[in-house]
Amino acid sequence: MNFSLEITMKTDLSNLPKVKDVYITMLPGDNFRLVAKKAKELVQFGFNPVPHFPARSIKNLNELKEYVAICEENGVKQVLVIGGSTQP
């Protein structure tokens, strides 16, 4: 059986169990650049990071393009696109 994890920005990566996929929650108020940085750290630890792309938290097309570009540069191969937030 395969397992994955979901972490927040506060998670200490040195304590993660050996799983392949690690989802990174982008909570309301989190900065997408910091989420992308956490993804890069996960790549360096040998994990497959899957950052959240919460549609309601991404302000505009330019921000989306920047988030995608940073993630690609950091070795991210997979993302999870979600509605995010409590606001419709």
Helices and strands as residue ranges (DSSP letters): E 4-7, G 13-15, E 21-24, H 32-44, E 48-54, G 55-57, H 61-73, E 80-82
